[in-house]
Amino acid sequence: MKAFVLVAVMLLATASLVAADLGPESVDQAWLKAAKANDLERLVACYAPDAVMYPPDTLIAQGKDAIRADYKGLLDTMTIRDATVSDTH
């Protein structure tokens, strides 16, 4: 099985339902849990409606519909076995 590294940048203009009053660390943990479960809808729930993601296979995914389509393509062809979130600042 191929190793896969997914790098996503989220620009949250509005608070996500997952992060309601809990902060960005909660979004990170929710994203990790959803990714490791290969749960499309829980992954998408981590993003604000107007979020922007820069996936490795396309230039940009703008908005939840585009983000959902990108993750769907990933999850239809691969299984996420492990994931990490890192701060590159």
N, C-alpha and C positions, 0 to 999 in steps of 0.2 A: 504494500500500500504506500502511496506517495505521501511524503511529509508535506504539510501545508501550513503556511504561516499567513494569517489574515491580519492585515493592518487596516484599521479603520479610524478615521478622524471624525469626531462628532462635533458639530457646531450647534449648540442648543440655544436657540433664540427664545424658547419658552420652556418652562419646566415640564419634564416628562411625567406621565402618570406614575411611573415606577419611582421617580425621585421625589415625589411630593413631600416637601419639607424634610427630606432625609439627606440631601446633599449628593455630590458627585460620586463619593465612595459607594453609596448604595446603588447607583446606576452601574458602576463597575462590577459590583458583586452580582447584580441581577443579570447583567450581560454575560458574565462568566458562567453562571448557573444555566442560563438559557442556551449558550453555545455548547456547553458540555452535554446538555440534554438533546441537542440538535432540534430545538423547538423554535420553529420559524416565527410563530406569532409572539412568543415571549421575547425573542430577539428584537423584532420590529417594535415592540412596546417600549423598548429602551430608548427609542429615538423620538424627538419632538416632531410634530407634523411638518415643520419646515427645515428639518435637519439636513445636513450635507455629509455624505460619506465618500471617501476616496478609496474604493476597493482596488485590489491589485489587477483585476481583469478588465476594468473600464476606467475611463478618465474621472467620472464623477457620477454619483447617484444623488439626485436632489429630491427630497420629500419621501414620505413613507412608502408610496407606491413603488418608486424606483429602488428604494432600499430593500423592500420586500422581494421584488423581482430578482435583485442581485443575490440576496441570501437564498432564495428559492433555487436559483441556478446552482449555487454552491452545494446546498443540502441535497439536491436531486442527484448529484454526481459524487459527493464525498460525505464521509462521516467525520465529524469533529471529535477527536479523541481527547484532546487537551487544549487549553487556551490560557493565555496570560494577558494581563493588561499592564502596560508600562508607561510611565511618564517620561517623555524625552526632553523635558525642560531642564 
